[in-house]
């Protein structure tokens, strides 16, 4: 896998790597990643995945790297879905609060108009 280049495009980032690529190690395998991401951010992502994979392998006593990768992907998808649900819940709360504030302002504006 040393010669394999993985092309990752997460969209435009503020600090684009000058060389356009980074070398990372994930679960004991070295990857050359061609990316527009900032190098430090790419390393941070790779490090996060690496830690997750080792943790899942140890916790579940898995030896197959494919099984570890699948379990890690499922775990990360679960984290993503939880965070999306939390964001949706917060958006709904903000929307409801905003509606309540607008209703209150409208009531006061109506009272002010009647008193003029």
N, CA, C and O atoms as a GROMACS GRO file, in nm:
protein
  464
    1UNK      N    1   0.081  -0.121   0.000
    1UNK     CA    2   0.000   0.000   0.000
    1UNK      C    3   0.085   0.126   0.000
    1UNK      O    4   0.032   0.236  -0.018
    2UNK      N    5   0.215   0.112   0.020
    2UNK     CA    6   0.301   0.230   0.030
    2UNK      C    7   0.294   0.320  -0.092
    2UNK      O    8   0.302   0.442  -0.079
    3UNK      N    9   0.278   0.261  -0.210
    3UNK     CA   10   0.277   0.340  -0.332
    3UNK      C   11   0.139   0.392  -0.369
    3UNK      O   12   0.126   0.477  -0.457
    4UNK      N   13   0.038   0.341  -0.303
    4UNK     CA   14  -0.098   0.381  -0.335
    4UNK      C   15  -0.123   0.524  -0.286
    4UNK      O   16  -0.088   0.560  -0.174
    5UNK      N   17  -0.184   0.604  -0.372
    5UNK     CA   18  -0.218   0.741  -0.334
    5UNK      C   19  -0.369   0.751  -0.326
    5UNK      O   20  -0.440   0.716  -0.421
    6UNK      N   21  -0.417   0.797  -0.214
    6UNK     CA   22  -0.560   0.816  -0.193
    6UNK      C   23  -0.588   0.963  -0.212
    6UNK      O   24  -0.528   1.047  -0.146
    7UNK      N   25  -0.681   0.995  -0.301
    7UNK     CA   26  -0.716   1.134  -0.330
    7UNK      C   27  -0.839   1.170  -0.249
    7UNK      O   28  -0.947   1.114  -0.270
    8UNK      N   29  -0.824   1.264  -0.157
    8UNK     CA   30  -0.935   1.307  -0.073
    8UNK      C   31  -0.963   1.454  -0.100
    8UNK      O   32  -0.872   1.537  -0.094
    9UNK      N   33  -1.087   1.486  -0.131
    9UNK     CA   34  -1.125   1.625  -0.154
    9UNK      C   35  -1.241   1.658  -0.062
    9UNK      O   36  -1.356   1.622  -0.090
   10UNK      N   37  -1.212   1.727   0.047
   10UNK     CA   38  -1.316   1.768   0.140
   10UNK      C   39  -1.359   1.911   0.113
   10UNK      O   40  -1.413   1.978   0.201
   11UNK      N   41  -1.336   1.958  -0.008
   11UNK     CA   42  -1.372   2.094  -0.040
   11UNK      C   43  -1.257   2.188  -0.010
   11UNK      O   44  -1.150   2.145   0.031
   12UNK      N   45  -1.281   2.314  -0.032
   12UNK     CA   46  -1.177   2.415  -0.015
   12UNK      C   47  -1.153   2.442   0.133
   12UNK      O   48  -1.246   2.468   0.209
   13UNK      N   49  -1.028   2.434   0.174
   13UNK     CA   50  -0.991   2.461   0.312
   13UNK      C   51  -0.906   2.587   0.314
   13UNK      O   52  -0.850   2.627   0.212
   14UNK      N   53  -0.897   2.650   0.430
   14UNK     CA   54  -0.827   2.778   0.439
   14UNK      C   55  -0.675   2.764   0.423
   14UNK      O   56  -0.613   2.850   0.361
   15UNK      N   57  -0.616   2.660   0.478
   15UNK     CA   58  -0.471   2.643   0.471
   15UNK      C   59  -0.437   2.521   0.388
   15UNK      O   60  -0.423   2.411   0.441
   16UNK      N   61  -0.426   2.538   0.260
   16UNK     CA   62  -0.400   2.427   0.169
   16UNK      C   63  -0.253   2.387   0.178
   16UNK      O   64  -0.164   2.472   0.177
   17UNK      N   65  -0.230   2.256   0.187
   17UNK     CA   66  -0.094   2.203   0.191
   17UNK      C   67  -0.019   2.239   0.064
   17UNK      O   68  -0.073   2.227  -0.045
   18UNK      N   69   0.105   2.285   0.078
   18UNK     CA   70   0.184   2.327  -0.038
   18UNK      C   71   0.210   2.212  -0.134
   18UNK      O   72   0.198   2.228  -0.255
   19UNK      N   73   0.246   2.095  -0.081
   19UNK     CA   74   0.277   1.982  -0.167
   19UNK      C   75   0.151   1.911  -0.217
   19UNK      O   76   0.157   1.835  -0.314
   20UNK      N   77   0.040   1.935  -0.154
   20UNK     CA   78  -0.084   1.873  -0.196
   20UNK      C   79  -0.102   1.731  -0.146
   20UNK      O   80  -0.195   1.663  -0.188
   21UNK      N   81  -0.015   1.685  -0.056
   21UNK     CA   82  -0.030   1.550  -0.005
   21UNK      C   83   0.041   1.531   0.127
   21UNK      O   84   0.130   1.607   0.165
   22UNK      N   85  -0.001   1.425   0.197
   22UNK     CA   86   0.060   1.390   0.324
   22UNK      C   87   0.075   1.239   0.333
   22UNK      O   88   0.002   1.164   0.268
   23UNK      N   89   0.169   1.196   0.414
   23UNK     CA   90   0.190   1.054   0.440
   23UNK      C   91   0.144   1.028   0.582
   23UNK      O   92   0.194   1.089   0.677
   24UNK      N   93   0.047   0.937   0.598
   24UNK     CA   94  -0.007   0.906   0.730
   24UNK      C   95  -0.002   0.755   0.753
   24UNK      O   96   0.006   0.677   0.658
   25UNK      N   97  -0.007   0.717   0.879
   25UNK     CA   98  -0.014   0.575   0.915
   25UNK      C   99  -0.143   0.552   0.990
   25UNK      O  100  -0.169   0.615   1.092
   26UNK      N  101  -0.223   0.460   0.938
   26UNK     CA  102  -0.350   0.425   1.001
   26UNK      C  103  -0.351   0.274   1.021
   26UNK      O  104  -0.340   0.198   0.926
   27UNK      N  105  -0.364   0.234   1.146
   27UNK     CA  106  -0.369   0.093   1.184
   27UNK      C  107  -0.250   0.015   1.128
   27UNK      O  108  -0.263  -0.097   1.079
   28UNK      N  109  -0.133   0.078   1.139
   28UNK     CA  110  -0.009   0.013   1.100
   28UNK      C  111   0.023   0.016   0.951
   28UNK      O  112   0.124  -0.040   0.909
   29UNK      N  113  -0.062   0.078   0.872
   29UNK     CA  114  -0.040   0.084   0.727
   29UNK      C  115  -0.016   0.229   0.687
   29UNK      O  116  -0.089   0.320   0.727
   30UNK      N  117   0.088   0.250   0.607
   30UNK     CA  118   0.122   0.385   0.563
   30UNK      C  119   0.045   0.418   0.434
   30UNK      O  120   0.038   0.336   0.342
   31UNK      N  121  -0.012   0.537   0.430
   31UNK     CA  122  -0.087   0.583   0.314
   31UNK      C  123  -0.033   0.719   0.269
   31UNK      O  124  -0.002   0.805   0.351
   32UNK      N  125  -0.023   0.736   0.139
   32UNK     CA  126   0.006   0.867   0.082
   32UNK      C  127  -0.129   0.926   0.042
   32UNK      O  128  -0.198   0.871  -0.044
   33UNK      N  129  -0.165   1.036   0.104
   33UNK     CA  130  -0.295   1.096   0.078
   33UNK      C  131  -0.276   1.227   0.004
   33UNK      O  132  -0.213   1.320   0.055
   34UNK      N  133  -0.330   1.233  -0.116
   34UNK     CA  134  -0.329   1.357  -0.194
   34UNK      C  135  -0.452   1.436  -0.154
   34UNK      O  136  -0.565   1.388  -0.170
   35UNK      N  137  -0.432   1.555  -0.102
   35UNK     CA  138  -0.545   1.630  -0.049
   35UNK      C  139  -0.520   1.780  -0.053
   35UNK      O  140  -0.406   1.825  -0.055
   36UNK      N  141  -0.627   1.855  -0.053
   36UNK     CA  142  -0.620   2.000  -0.042
   36UNK      C  143  -0.626   2.044   0.104
   36UNK      O  144  -0.613   2.162   0.135
   37UNK      N  145  -0.646   1.948   0.192
   37UNK     CA  146  -0.656   1.980   0.334
   37UNK      C  147  -0.523   2.030   0.390
   37UNK      O  148  -0.416   1.995   0.340
   38UNK      N  149  -0.532   2.109   0.493
   38UNK     CA  150  -0.415   2.149   0.569
   38UNK      C  151  -0.350   2.022   0.624
   38UNK      O  152  -0.420   1.932   0.671
   39UNK      N  153  -0.218   2.014   0.618
   39UNK     CA  154  -0.146   1.894   0.662
   39UNK      C  155  -0.180   1.857   0.806
   39UNK      O  156  -0.207   1.741   0.836
   40UNK      N  157  -0.179   1.955   0.895
   40UNK     CA  158  -0.208   1.927   1.035
   40UNK      C  159  -0.347   1.868   1.054
   40UNK      O  160  -0.368   1.779   1.135
   41UNK      N  161  -0.442   1.920   0.978
   41UNK     CA  162  -0.579   1.869   0.986
   41UNK      C  163  -0.586   1.726   0.933
   41UNK      O  164  -0.654   1.641   0.991
   42UNK      N  165  -0.517   1.700   0.822
   42UNK     CA  166  -0.514   1.564   0.766
   42UNK      C  167  -0.452   1.467   0.865
   42UNK      O  168  -0.501   1.355   0.882
   43UNK      N  169  -0.344   1.508   0.931
   43UNK     CA  170  -0.281   1.423   1.034
   43UNK      C  171  -0.376   1.399   1.150
   43UNK      O  172  -0.384   1.289   1.204
   44UNK      N  173  -0.448   1.503   1.187
   44UNK     CA  174  -0.544   1.492   1.297
   44UNK      C  175  -0.654   1.391   1.264
   44UNK      O  176  -0.690   1.308   1.348
   45UNK      N  177  -0.706   1.397   1.141
   45UNK     CA  178  -0.807   1.301   1.098
   45UNK      C  179  -0.753   1.159   1.100
   45UNK      O  180  -0.816   1.068   1.153
   46UNK      N  181  -0.633   1.141   1.043
   46UNK     CA  182  -0.572   1.008   1.037
   46UNK      C  183  -0.545   0.955   1.177
   46UNK      O  184  -0.566   0.837   1.205
   47UNK      N  185  -0.498   1.041   1.265
   47UNK     CA  186  -0.470   1.001   1.403
   47UNK      C  187  -0.597   0.958   1.475
   47UNK      O  188  -0.597   0.860   1.550
   48UNK      N  189  -0.704   1.030   1.452
   48UNK     CA  190  -0.834   0.997   1.513
   48UNK      C  191  -0.881   0.859   1.467
   48UNK      O  192  -0.923   0.777   1.549
   49UNK      N  193  -0.873   0.835   1.337
   49UNK     CA  194  -0.915   0.705   1.283
   49UNK      C  195  -0.824   0.595   1.336
   49UNK      O  196  -0.872   0.488   1.373
   50UNK      N  197  -0.694   0.620   1.340
   50UNK     CA  198  -0.598   0.522   1.390
   50UNK      C  199  -0.631   0.482   1.533
   50UNK      O  200  -0.636   0.363   1.566
   51UNK      N  201  -0.653   0.581   1.620
   51UNK     CA  202  -0.687   0.552   1.760
   51UNK      C  203  -0.816   0.473   1.770
   51UNK      O  204  -0.826   0.378   1.849
   52UNK      N  205  -0.916   0.511   1.691
   52UNK     CA  206  -1.044   0.440   1.693
   52UNK      C  207  -1.026   0.294   1.653
   52UNK      O  208  -1.080   0.204   1.716
   53UNK      N  209  -0.948   0.272   1.547
   53UNK     CA  210  -0.928   0.136   1.498
   53UNK      C  211  -0.857   0.049   1.602
   53UNK      O  212  -0.898  -0.064   1.626
   54UNK      N  213  -0.750   0.102   1.663
   54UNK     CA  214  -0.678   0.024   1.764
   54UNK      C  215  -0.767  -0.003   1.884
   54UNK      O  216  -0.765  -0.113   1.939
   55UNK      N  217  -0.846   0.095   1.926
   55UNK     CA  218  -0.936   0.078   2.039
   55UNK      C  219  -1.041  -0.027   2.011
   55UNK      O  220  -1.068  -0.113   2.095
   56UNK      N  221  -1.102  -0.022   1.893
   56UNK     CA  222  -1.205  -0.119   1.856
   56UNK      C  223  -1.145  -0.258   1.843
   56UNK      O  224  -1.207  -0.356   1.886
   57UNK      N  225  -1.026  -0.269   1.785
   57UNK     CA  226  -0.960  -0.400   1.772
   57UNK      C  227  -0.934  -0.461   1.909
   57UNK      O  228  -0.957  -0.580   1.930
   58UNK      N  229  -0.886  -0.378   2.001
   58UNK     CA  230  -0.854  -0.427   2.135
   58UNK      C  231  -0.980  -0.461   2.214
   58UNK      O  232  -0.989  -0.566   2.276
   59UNK      N  233  -1.077  -0.371   2.210
   59UNK     CA  234  -1.201  -0.390   2.286
   59UNK      C  235  -1.278  -0.514   2.239
   59UNK      O  236  -1.332  -0.588   2.321
   60UNK      N  237  -1.282  -0.535   2.108
   60UNK     CA  238  -1.360  -0.646   2.052
   60UNK      C  239  -1.276  -0.768   2.019
   60UNK      O  240  -1.326  -0.866   1.963
   61UNK      N  241  -1.148  -0.762   2.053
   61UNK     CA  242  -1.055  -0.873   2.027
   61UNK      C  243  -1.060  -0.919   1.881
   61UNK      O  244  -1.071  -1.038   1.852
   62UNK      N  245  -1.053  -0.821   1.791
   62UNK     CA  246  -1.057  -0.849   1.648
   62UNK      C  247  -0.915  -0.853   1.592
   62UNK      O  248  -0.831  -0.771   1.628
   63UNK      N  249  -0.890  -0.950   1.503
   63UNK     CA  250  -0.758  -0.956   1.441
   63UNK      C  251  -0.763  -0.920   1.292
   63UNK      O  252  -0.662  -0.880   1.235
   64UNK      N  253  -0.879  -0.934   1.232
   64UNK     CA  254  -0.894  -0.903   1.089
   64UNK      C  255  -0.903  -0.752   1.070
   64UNK      O  256  -0.991  -0.686   1.125
   65UNK      N  257  -0.810  -0.698   0.991
   65UNK     CA  258  -0.812  -0.553   0.968
   65UNK      C  259  -0.939  -0.510   0.896
   65UNK      O  260  -0.986  -0.398   0.915
   66UNK      N  261  -0.995  -0.598   0.812
   66UNK     CA  262  -1.121  -0.565   0.744
   66UNK      C  263  -1.235  -0.550   0.845
   66UNK      O  264  -1.314  -0.456   0.836
   67UNK      N  265  -1.242  -0.642   0.941
   67UNK     CA  266  -1.347  -0.634   1.043
   67UNK      C  267  -1.328  -0.509   1.129
   67UNK      O  268  -1.424  -0.442   1.166
   68UNK      N  269  -1.203  -0.480   1.161
   68UNK     CA  270  -1.174  -0.360   1.240
   68UNK      C  271  -1.217  -0.236   1.163
   68UNK      O  272  -1.276  -0.144   1.220
   69UNK      N  273  -1.187  -0.232   1.034
   69UNK     CA  274  -1.224  -0.117   0.951
   69UNK      C  275  -1.376  -0.101   0.944
   69UNK      O  276  -1.427   0.010   0.956
   70UNK      N  277  -1.448  -0.212   0.926
   70UNK     CA  278  -1.595  -0.207   0.919
   70UNK      C  279  -1.653  -0.162   1.052
   70UNK      O  280  -1.741  -0.076   1.056
   71UNK      N  281  -1.604  -0.219   1.162
   71UNK     CA  282  -1.654  -0.180   1.294
   71UNK      C  283  -1.624  -0.033   1.322
   71UNK      O  284  -1.705   0.038   1.381
   72UNK      N  285  -1.507   0.012   1.281
   72UNK     CA  286  -1.470   0.153   1.299
   72UNK      C  287  -1.561   0.243   1.217
   72UNK      O  288  -1.608   0.346   1.265
   73UNK      N  289  -1.587   0.203   1.093
   73UNK     CA  290  -1.677   0.282   1.007
   73UNK      C  291  -1.816   0.290   1.069
   73UNK      O  292  -1.878   0.397   1.069
   74UNK      N  293  -1.866   0.179   1.122
   74UNK     CA  294  -1.997   0.180   1.187
   74UNK      C  295  -1.996   0.270   1.311
   74UNK      O  296  -2.091   0.345   1.334
   75UNK      N  297  -1.890   0.262   1.388
   75UNK     CA  298  -1.879   0.345   1.508
   75UNK      C  299  -1.876   0.493   1.471
   75UNK      O  300  -1.944   0.575   1.533
   76UNK      N  301  -1.797   0.528   1.370
   76UNK     CA  302  -1.789   0.668   1.326
   76UNK      C  303  -1.921   0.716   1.267
   76UNK      O  304  -1.960   0.831   1.288
   77UNK      N  305  -1.990   0.628   1.193
   77UNK     CA  306  -2.122   0.664   1.139
   77UNK      C  307  -2.220   0.690   1.253
   77UNK      O  308  -2.300   0.783   1.247
   78UNK      N  309  -2.212   0.606   1.356
   78UNK     CA  310  -2.299   0.624   1.474
   78UNK      C  311  -2.271   0.760   1.540
   78UNK      O  312  -2.365   0.833   1.574
   79UNK      N  313  -2.143   0.794   1.557
   79UNK     CA  314  -2.107   0.924   1.614
   79UNK      C  315  -2.163   1.038   1.529
   79UNK      O  316  -2.219   1.134   1.581
   80UNK      N  317  -2.147   1.026   1.398
   80UNK     CA  318  -2.196   1.128   1.305
   80UNK      C  319  -2.347   1.146   1.318
   80UNK      O  320  -2.396   1.258   1.327
   81UNK      N  321  -2.421   1.034   1.318
   81UNK     CA  322  -2.566   1.041   1.327
   81UNK      C  323  -2.610   1.101   1.460
   81UNK      O  324  -2.705   1.179   1.464
   82UNK      N  325  -2.541   1.066   1.570
   82UNK     CA  326  -2.574   1.124   1.700
   82UNK      C  327  -2.554   1.275   1.697
   82UNK      O  328  -2.639   1.351   1.746
   83UNK      N  329  -2.443   1.319   1.642
   83UNK     CA  330  -2.415   1.463   1.636
   83UNK      C  331  -2.516   1.535   1.548
   83UNK      O  332  -2.560   1.645   1.581
   84UNK      N  333  -2.554   1.474   1.438
   84UNK     CA  334  -2.656   1.535   1.351
   84UNK      C  335  -2.788   1.547   1.424
   84UNK      O  336  -2.856   1.649   1.413
   85UNK      N  337  -2.825   1.443   1.499
   85UNK     CA  338  -2.949   1.448   1.576
   85UNK      C  339  -2.944   1.557   1.682
   85UNK      O  340  -3.043   1.628   1.702
   86UNK      N  341  -2.829   1.571   1.748
   86UNK     CA  342  -2.814   1.676   1.848
   86UNK      C  343  -2.827   1.814   1.784
   86UNK      O  344  -2.891   1.903   1.840
   87UNK      N  345  -2.767   1.832   1.668
   87UNK     CA  346  -2.776   1.960   1.597
   87UNK      C  347  -2.920   1.988   1.556
   87UNK      O  348  -2.968   2.100   1.573
   88UNK      N  349  -2.990   1.886   1.504
   88UNK     CA  350  -3.130   1.904   1.465
   88UNK      C  351  -3.216   1.942   1.586
   88UNK      O  352  -3.302   2.029   1.576
   89UNK      N  353  -3.191   1.877   1.699
   89UNK     CA  354  -3.266   1.908   1.821
   89UNK      C  355  -3.241   2.052   1.864
   89UNK      O  356  -3.335   2.123   1.900
   90UNK      N  357  -3.116   2.094   1.860
   90UNK     CA  358  -3.083   2.233   1.898
   90UNK      C  359  -3.144   2.333   1.800
   90UNK      O  360  -3.192   2.438   1.841
   91UNK      N  361  -3.143   2.300   1.670
   91UNK     CA  362  -3.205   2.388   1.570
   91UNK      C  363  -3.354   2.406   1.599
   91UNK      O  364  -3.407   2.516   1.589
   92UNK      N  365  -3.420   2.296   1.635
   92UNK     CA  366  -3.563   2.303   1.666
   92UNK      C  367  -3.587   2.390   1.789
   92UNK      O  368  -3.682   2.468   1.793
   93UNK      N  369  -3.501   2.375   1.890
   93UNK     CA  370  -3.514   2.458   2.011
   93UNK      C  371  -3.495   2.605   1.978
   93UNK      O  372  -3.572   2.690   2.026
   94UNK      N  373  -3.395   2.636   1.899
   94UNK     CA  374  -3.369   2.775   1.860
   94UNK      C  375  -3.486   2.830   1.780
   94UNK      O  376  -3.528   2.944   1.801
   95UNK      N  377  -3.539   2.750   1.689
   95UNK     CA  378  -3.652   2.793   1.608
   95UNK      C  379  -3.773   2.823   1.696
   95UNK      O  380  -3.841   2.924   1.676
   96UNK      N  381  -3.800   2.736   1.792
   96UNK     CA  382  -3.913   2.755   1.882
   96UNK      C  383  -3.893   2.880   1.968
   96UNK      O  384  -3.987   2.958   1.987
   97UNK      N  385  -3.774   2.899   2.018
   97UNK     CA  386  -3.744   3.019   2.098
   97UNK      C  387  -3.760   3.145   2.014
   97UNK      O  388  -3.815   3.245   2.060
   98UNK      N  389  -3.714   3.139   1.891
   98UNK     CA  390  -3.726   3.254   1.800
   98UNK      C  391  -3.872   3.287   1.776
   98UNK      O  392  -3.911   3.404   1.779
   99UNK      N  393  -3.954   3.185   1.751
   99UNK     CA  394  -4.098   3.207   1.730
   99UNK      C  395  -4.161   3.271   1.854
   99UNK      O  396  -4.242   3.363   1.842
  100UNK      N  397  -4.123   3.223   1.972
  100UNK     CA  398  -4.177   3.279   2.096
  100UNK      C  399  -4.136   3.425   2.114
  100UNK      O  400  -4.216   3.508   2.156
  101UNK      N  401  -4.012   3.456   2.082
  101UNK     CA  402  -3.964   3.594   2.092
  101UNK      C  403  -4.039   3.684   1.994
  101UNK      O  404  -4.080   3.794   2.030
  102UNK      N  405  -4.057   3.637   1.872
  102UNK     CA  406  -4.130   3.715   1.770
  102UNK      C  407  -4.274   3.738   1.814
  102UNK      O  408  -4.327   3.848   1.798
  103UNK      N  409  -4.337   3.634   1.870
  103UNK     CA  410  -4.474   3.647   1.918
  103UNK      C  411  -4.481   3.751   2.030
  103UNK      O  412  -4.572   3.835   2.033
  104UNK      N  413  -4.387   3.746   2.122
  104UNK     CA  414  -4.383   3.842   2.232
  104UNK      C  415  -4.362   3.985   2.180
  104UNK      O  416  -4.430   4.077   2.225
  105UNK      N  417  -4.270   4.001   2.088
  105UNK     CA  418  -4.245   4.134   2.029
  105UNK      C  419  -4.369   4.184   1.958
  105UNK      O  420  -4.406   4.301   1.971
  106UNK      N  421  -4.435   4.097   1.882
  106UNK     CA  422  -4.558   4.136   1.811
  106UNK      C  423  -4.666   4.182   1.909
  106UNK      O  424  -4.736   4.280   1.884
  107UNK      N  425  -4.680   4.112   2.021
  107UNK     CA  426  -4.779   4.150   2.122
  107UNK      C  427  -4.748   4.288   2.178
  107UNK      O  428  -4.838   4.372   2.192
  108UNK      N  429  -4.621   4.312   2.211
  108UNK     CA  430  -4.583   4.443   2.265
  108UNK      C  431  -4.598   4.553   2.162
  108UNK      O  432  -4.638   4.664   2.196
  109UNK      N  433  -4.565   4.524   2.038
  109UNK     CA  434  -4.582   4.623   1.932
  109UNK      C  435  -4.729   4.657   1.914
  109UNK      O  436  -4.765   4.772   1.891
  110UNK      N  437  -4.814   4.556   1.924
  110UNK     CA  438  -4.958   4.578   1.913
  110UNK      C  439  -5.008   4.665   2.028
  110UNK      O  440  -5.089   4.755   2.007
  111UNK      N  441  -4.961   4.638   2.148
  111UNK     CA  442  -5.000   4.719   2.264
  111UNK      C  443  -4.953   4.863   2.250
  111UNK      O  444  -5.026   4.956   2.282
  112UNK      N  445  -4.832   4.880   2.201
  112UNK     CA  446  -4.777   5.015   2.181
  112UNK      C  447  -4.860   5.089   2.077
  112UNK      O  448  -4.890   5.208   2.095
  113UNK      N  449  -4.898   5.021   1.969
  113UNK     CA  450  -4.979   5.084   1.863
  113UNK      C  451  -5.115   5.125   1.915
  113UNK      O  452  -5.166   5.230   1.878
  114UNK      N  453  -5.175   5.044   2.000
  114UNK     CA  454  -5.307   5.074   2.055
  114UNK      C  455  -5.302   5.193   2.151
  114UNK      O  456  -5.399   5.268   2.162
  115UNK      N  457  -5.191   5.210   2.219
  115UNK     CA  458  -5.176   5.318   2.318
  115UNK      C  459  -5.140   5.452   2.255
  115UNK      O  460  -5.135   5.552   2.325
  116UNK      N  461  -5.114   5.456   2.127
  116UNK     CA  462  -5.076   5.582   2.061
  116UNK      C  463  -5.196   5.661   2.023
  116UNK      O  464  -5.182   5.770   1.967
   0.00000   0.00000   0.00000
